[in-house]
Amino acid sequence: MNKTVFFLIMSLLCIDADAQQALSLDGGWNFWIPTDSATAALPAYAKSPVQVTVPHTYNLMDGLENYAGRAFYNRELPLTEDMKGKNLWIHFDGVYHDAIVFINGVKAGEHLYAGYTPFAVDITPYIVWGGKNIVTVQCDNSFSSNNLPWKRKFDWNNDGGIYRSVSLRITGHYTLRYVHVTPRINLSDSTATAKFTVRFRSSAPFKADFSIRITENCSGRIVFDGRKILQQKKDSTFICEVSCGKVQLWHFDNPHLYTFDVKIWHKNTVSDSKRERFGFRTFTIKGHNFCLNGEPVRLPGIEDMPGSNPAYGAAESRSYMEKSVRMMKDLNCTFSRFHWAQDDYRLQLMDSLGILVQEELSWWQGPSRQLTPELQQTARRQLDELIEAHYNHPCIWGWGVSNEVSDNQAEVLHLANHIRSMDSTRIIDAVSNSLYTQLSNDPSLSLDLPTWNEYVGTWHAKDRSQLAGFFLDVEKALDGRPVLIAEAGLCEPAFTGGDARRVDEMIYHITEWKRHPFVCGYIYFCLEDYRTQMGEEGRGRHRIRRHGVCTKELQPKSSYHILRQLMCPIEVILLKPANAKVNKGSIANLYETDDANRAAEVTLQVKNDIPTYTLRNYRIEYERTDGTTVSIPLLTLIPGRKYTLMLTDINASFSFYVKRSDGSIVLQY
């Protein structure tokens, strides 16, 4: 196991080892379908419970692949006498999309119309000490007019069940609901403060005794360690700001992380605690530029569609999540988005590996224009839960309020204002597929970053040759602002041609985007062929749209390797034997050969279109003729510039790698 993988795993394990006592409830649960929901195709699951392993989705089970309705899970809670007198909560990372929780047959709580966000249920009043305590969860993934995604208007799976992890949380007198940290950075000298905002789950004292520690992950250095007596604010939060001195900024190439430990004390005992990671970074829009930590960048990326492998469905294992995120990084992906709220572990991986991501409210194409009062309430609650749960992730650059919804300007402004009341540090957008026709009237222009799902030549317009003309109109409508190509690609079987056409379309469109400085980046769609309830190909758990640079099992296609090269920030423009003379009289050989010459001269050029960003802490590695490895640190590399190096005693194949500081490969020659 290499050091990078080891430290990543240990870092993530430390986050799970929260000082708040937590017992995993993953593993064996009983599962059944209610008899009033059973049909001729589902009798086995209605007659008697079957044993399943949570995380679990019932839409991978034989006969239930297309089932949309109620299902039940239950198990005994692992309670011990030492828990008596404490607060007990069951924390669900995700149940799709409705959940009603019962303890010993008594309803303890519910979580409706919010299948992608975590929630917790207080079970303390319902426990019977001295006997068995059974938790039962009723799930429902019926298509609903009160849910987002709405009815059948969504292009991904409808996997129902307890599809993410579950845990039992045990706390003392007071229970923390969340601890949010807001970094404040002086970019001129990299000094920073961290503002902490704390809220309790239930009753809270007027004054509270907190201890706060901040640790720099890479070095173990204690940045701050202190005790604070804080007074409750009018909005029931507790707030303090601490100085952190000079910090290392989080960047996708150098994802420096910090960990906070916050404890609430009651009668000289820790009542509850939170431990989470965060990073110091800023996101801004300046003119037609997207800026990370004050630096204008133009970023390439790709979107992942979790739940696409029919072996896992929405209940992906942690190792499979790591595989998909590592493949994104291998593609040189810096920028991404998700159509719905993701598992916290996936975001931890993106924090650690360095991939910027936007999470979105799952309002996809419908309803158009305006939400009903019921859906407005659903949207606000989903956003509340999303931002509350994922506020501290440094990888999250923005919040999206809708995808491809027409004429919803008033609604997206309303939702954006709601988001800003919770988070004023990130970019907010509404993803559009109509910018090229609606122009100045497009909903995406109402918010921080205009967007365009650009499918000219397939879903939109007759021919891709129209794209250059559309960009002239779009530039005028932007009026000096940037645009993000939020989605683009080839969707089979709606459009034929296979992976050869995918490569051709990819090169054509990316080449056009690079020509326009106001295009601040692109997010290619997508990583894998994806499972979707509206797919045109396959049946049951294999129903897909063939849209990826990988198969649904993450096997790379030829287009994967082409996209990796296109998203690479650096390229080799010359490689030759060192001090070699040009052989002008030879057609086959450009340089005179000399087998005694064991050095090579390589010239690298940093790209200055898309991608465009400064490369820091990169290095070249190669194998010598004796098999030992040489590592050459590179200077800070500026976009557009060329850099020539001498590689002495290089292997006979002249093969080498360009790597980031964490050892991940950027370029292999």
C-alpha positions, -999 to 999 in steps of 0.1 A, spaced: 0 0 0 15 34 -10 18 62 15 -9 83 -2 -35 56 1 -25 48 37 -28 83 49 -61 88 30 -77 58 47 -64 67 81 -76 103 77 -111 91 68 -111 66 97 -103 94 121 -134 113 110 -156 83 117 -140 79 152 -159 109 164 -157 114 202 -195 112 202 -202 76 209 -216 59 178 -225 23 171 -229 11 135 -263 -4 127 -251 -15 93 -253 -52 85 -282 -77 90 -318 -64 89 -351 -81 81 -369 -69 50 -404 -74 36 -430 -59 13 -464 -52 29 -491 -76 17 -513 -48 4 -484 -38 -19 -476 -73 -31 -485 -84 -66 -483 -117 -83 -446 -110 -90 -437 -102 -54 -453 -129 -32 -420 -142 -16 -412 -108 0 -448 -104 14 -451 -139 30 -422 -137 53 -392 -114 60 -358 -121 43 -324 -112 57 -306 -83 38 -275 -63 45 -278 -26 50 -269 -4 32 -294 -19 9 -317 -11 -20 -346 -34 -28 -346 -24 -65 -318 -48 -71 -338 -78 -58 -354 -102 -82 -389 -91 -90 -384 -57 -74 -363 -40 -101 -391 -17 -112 -410 -16 -79 -420 18 -65 -438 15 -32 -436 7 5 -411 -17 21 -401 -24 56 -369 -31 75 -363 -40 111 -337 -52 136 -330 -53 173 -310 -24 188 -277 -32 205 -285 -14 237 -266 -18 270 -274 -8 306 -246 19 306 -267 38 279 -295 43 303 -300 79 312 -283 92 281 -298 106 249 -301 80 221 -305 90 184 -306 69 153 -288 86 125 -296 77 89 -272 88 61 -300 82 35 -333 65 31 -351 69 -3 -373 88 -3 -398 85 26 -389 70 60 -412 65 90 -393 51 121 -409 30 148 -394 18 181 -412 -12 195 -442 -5 173 -445 32 183 -438 59 158 -407 78 168 -402 101 138 -404 105 101 -385 120 72 -406 126 41 -398 138 6 -361 140 11 -344 108 0 -308 121 -4 -302 140 29 -292 126 63 -315 128 93 -317 117 129 -345 104 151 -346 108 189 -355 73 202 -348 80 239 -385 82 251 -394 49 233 -368 26 248 -379 -2 271 -350 -10 294 -346 -46 304 -361 -61 272 -356 -62 235 -360 -30 215 -369 -33 179 -364 -5 153 -387 -7 122 -383 16 92 -410 20 66 -396 32 33 -414 44 2 -400 52 -32 -433 58 -49 -432 85 -76 -447 115 -60 -460 150 -69 -448 163 -35 -412 151 -38 -381 164 -55 -373 147 -78 -409 152 -90 -430 124 -103 -409 106 -130 -390 137 -140 -355 126 -132 -328 109 -152 -312 85 -127 -323 55 -106 -353 53 -83 -335 29 -58 -356 26 -26 -345 14 8 -320 22 36 -293 26 10 -267 45 31 -252 38 65 -271 39 98 -257 44 133 -269 47 169 -256 79 185 -252 82 223 -248 116 240 -250 132 274 -272 159 287 -268 181 256 -267 169 220 -250 189 192 -269 192 160 -241 207 139 -208 226 141 -201 248 111 -167 264 105 -164 293 81 -128 301 71 -119 338 67 -86 342 47 -63 371 40 -49 360 6 -21 385 7 -3 366 35 -24 334 40 -33 343 75 -68 332 85 -94 329 112 -121 302 117 -156 312 127 -175 285 145 -213 283 145 -229 257 168 -265 246 172 -280 220 196 -306 193 186 -330 200 215 -327 220 247 -296 242 250 -282 263 279 -282 301 278 -244 299 283 -224 269 271 -189 257 279 -170 247 247 -135 234 241 -121 239 205 -91 224 190 -79 228 154 -52 205 140 -33 207 107 -36 173 92 -4 170 72 19 180 101 -2 173 132 5 209 143 -21 223 168 -33 256 153 -57 265 181 -66 249 214 -88 267 239 -119 268 260 -148 292 254 -179 302 274 -204 313 248 -238 329 251 -267 318 230 -277 341 202 -312 351 192 -313 324 165 -303 298 191 -268 294 178 -235 299 196 -207 317 177 -170 323 182 -141 332 159 -105 320 165 -72 331 150 -54 304 131 -23 323 120 -7 314 87 -24 285 70 -20 263 40 -48 268 14 -69 240 1 -65 235 -37 -74 206 -60 -37 201 -66 -27 205 -30 -58 196 -9 -45 207 26 -70 198 53 -75 207 89 -96 189 116 -116 206 143 -126 189 176 -154 207 194 -167 195 228 -197 207 248 -191 203 286 -218 198 313 -208 194 349 -172 188 341 -181 160 317 -181 160 279 -218 158 269 -212 156 232 -186 164 206 -180 168 169 -149 161 149 -148 171 112 -123 182 85 -124 215 67 -101 236 45 -91 272 39 -101 284 4 -122 310 -14 -144 309 -45 -152 341 -63 -164 354 -97 -144 383 -111 -153 396 -145 -155 365 -168 -133 345 -145 -139 318 -119 -113 323 -91 -100 298 -66 -81 315 -38 -80 346 -59 -64 329 -89 -84 330 -122 -87 294 -134 -104 275 -163 -112 240 -152 -121 207 -168 -141 181 -152 -165 152 -154 -198 142 -136 -202 109 -119 -236 91 -116 -235 71 -84 -257 40 -82 -250 30 -118 -233 -4 -112 -261 -30 -110 -240 -49 -84 -245 -21 -59 -272 3 -71 -275 33 -49 -261 12 -19 -225 16 -31 -197 3 -8 -171 27 4 -144 8 -16 -165 13 -48 -170 50 -40 -132 53 -37 -127 36 -70 -150 60 -89 -135 92 -72 -100 79 -79 -109 74 -116 -121 110 -117 -88 121 -103 -69 99 -128 -88 117 -156 -73 150 -143 -107 161 -133 -107 193 -112 -144 203 -114 -177 183 -110 -213 184 -100 -240 161 -87 -277 161 -96 -285 152 -60 -270 152 -25 -242 127 -20 -230 103 7 -208 122 31 -180 96 26 -178 104 -12 -174 141 -3 -146 132 22 -128 115 -6 -132 145 -29 -119 167 0 -88 144 3 -81 139 -34 -89 174 -45 -119 176 -67 -142 207 -67 -179 198 -67 -214 214 -68 -243 197 -51 -278 204 -63 -314 204 -53 -329 175 -74 -353 197 -93 -348 182 -127 -368 196 -158 -401 196 -139 -423 211 -128 -415 241 -150 -418 278 -140 -430 277 -104 -432 252 -75 -464 245 -57 -465 256 -20 -459 220 -10 -429 217 -33 -415 250 -21 -416 236 14 -399 204 2 -372 224 -17 -364 246 13 -362 216 37 -340 197 13 -317 226 9 -316 232 47 -306 196 53 -281 195 24 -263 226 35 -264 217 72 -249 183 65 -222 193 40 -213 228 49 -178 220 61 -166 202 30 -139 223 13 -145 206 -20 -180 221 -24 -177 252 -45 -214 258 -51 -250 250 -46 -274 244 -76 -311 251 -73 -324 234 -105 -314 216 -137 -330 223 -171 -361 238 -157 -377 264 -180 -389 299 -171 -382 296 -133 -364 329 -127 -386 340 -98 -383 307 -81 -346 303 -84 -341 338 -70 -362 329 -40 -343 297 -34 -310 314 -39 -319 340 -12 -328 311 11 -294 295 5 -276 328 12 -293 330 46 -274 298 55 -242 301 34 -228 333 19 -194 318 10 -203 297 -20 -215 303 -56 -252 296 -64 -264 287 -99 -293 272 -118 -282 248 -145 -297 256 -179 -300 239 -213 -316 270 -229 -290 297 -227 -282 296 -264 -319 303 -273 -332 323 -243 -300 344 -240 -306 374 -217 -339 359 -206 -324 326 -195 -329 316 -158 -292 309 -153 -284 346 -158 -304 353 -126 -278 338 -103 -240 340 -96 -227 318 -125 -244 314 -158 -245 278 -170 -251 259 -202 -258 222 -208 -244 222 -243 -257 195 -266 -256 213 -299 -257 188 -327 -275 161 -307 -303 171 -283 -302 207 -295 -300 224 -329 -296 206 -362 -258 206 -366 -228 211 -344 -214 236 -369 -239 261 -355 -221 261 -321 -196 289 -330 -224 312 -340 -243 304 -308 -213 314 -288 -213 349 -304 -249 354 -292 -242 339 -257 -212 362 -252 -234 393 -258 -260 380 -234 -233 373 -207 -222 409 -208 -188 403 -194 -197 374 -171 -184 338 -174 -203 307 -184 -198 271 -172 -205 243 -196 -223 223 -170 -230 192 -191 -221 178 -226 -216 145 -242 -231 118 -264 -262 99 -252 -267 65 -267 -289 49 -280 -307 82 -287 -277 92 -309 -257 65 -326 -221 62 -335 -206 45 -305 -174 55 -287 -158 66 -320 -184 93 -323 -181 101 -286 -144 109 -291 -151 129 -322 -179 150 -305 -157 154 -274 -128 168 -293 -149 191 -315 -169 207 -286 -139 210 -262 -119 227 -289 -147 252 -294 -150 259 -257 -113 266 -254 -115 293 -280 -137 315 -257 -120 330 -226 -154 336 -209 -159 298 -208 -145 292 -172 -147 254 -174 -166 224 -185 -181 193 -168 -182 164 -193 -212 140 -189 -204 115 -177 -180 90 -161 -200 59 -167 -230 45 -185 -256 51 -159 -286 34 -145 -318 54 -149 -355 48 -145 -360 65 -179 -333 47 -197 -339 35 -233 -315 5 -231 -316 -27 -211 -343 -38 -185 -346 -41 -148 -315 -33 -128 -296 -30 -162 -317 -2 -176 -293 25 -187 -283 53 -209 -250 47 -226 -234 81 -219 -201 73 -202 -164 72 -209 -166 40 -188 -191 11 -187 -216 10 -159 -190 -12 -140 -163 15 -145 -144 -3 -172 -127 25 -193 -135 29 -230 -112 45 -255 -129 79 -249 -117 77 -213 -80 79 -224 -87 107 -249 -105 128 -222 -77 122 -198 -53 137 -222 -76 166 -230 -80 174 -193 -42 171 -186 -28 206 -176 6 200 -192 19 185 -224 52 172 -238 61 193 -269 96 179 -274 116 149 -263 150 140 -278 184 126 -269 203 153 -250 228 172 -271 218 153 -302 225 166 -337 198 168 -363 205 143 -391 194 163 -421 201 136 -445 178 111 -430 141 107 -436 135 81 -409 156 95 -381 153 131 -370 183 129 -347 216 111 -349 216 80 -326 242 74 -300 235 45 -277 262 58 -253 242 89 -247 219 81 -217 204 115 -212 172 130 -227 160 166 -231 123 171 -225 103 203 -230 70 207 -212 43 233 -219 16 243 -194 -17 246 -211 -33 280 -213 -69 274 -225 -89 247 -207 -73 238 -184 -56 269 -172 -41 270 -137 -7 274 -120 10 241 -113 26 239 -79 47 212 -62 47 189 -93 76 166 -101 90 144 -129 98 108 -120 117 83 -142 136 51 -139 173 51 -145 191 24 -166 200 6 -133 163 5 -123 164 31 -95 140 60 -95 148 97 -99 124 124 -87 130 160 -99 109 187 -82 95 213 -107 93 250 -101 60 268 -100 47 263 -135 29 292 -152 1 286 -178 14 291 -213 51 288 -205 76 262 -217 100 244 -194 130 224 -206 147 197 -184 176 173 -187 168 137 -177 202 121 -171 208 83 -173 171 78 -183 158 44 -193 161 32 -229 124 39 -235 126 75 -224 95 69 -203 87 92 -174 58 105 -153 46 140 -142 31 137 -108 14 159 -82 27 164 -47 5 135 -35 20 111 -60 -10 109 -83 -1 107 -120 -9 137 -142 9 126 -173 26 93 -183 49 94 -213 
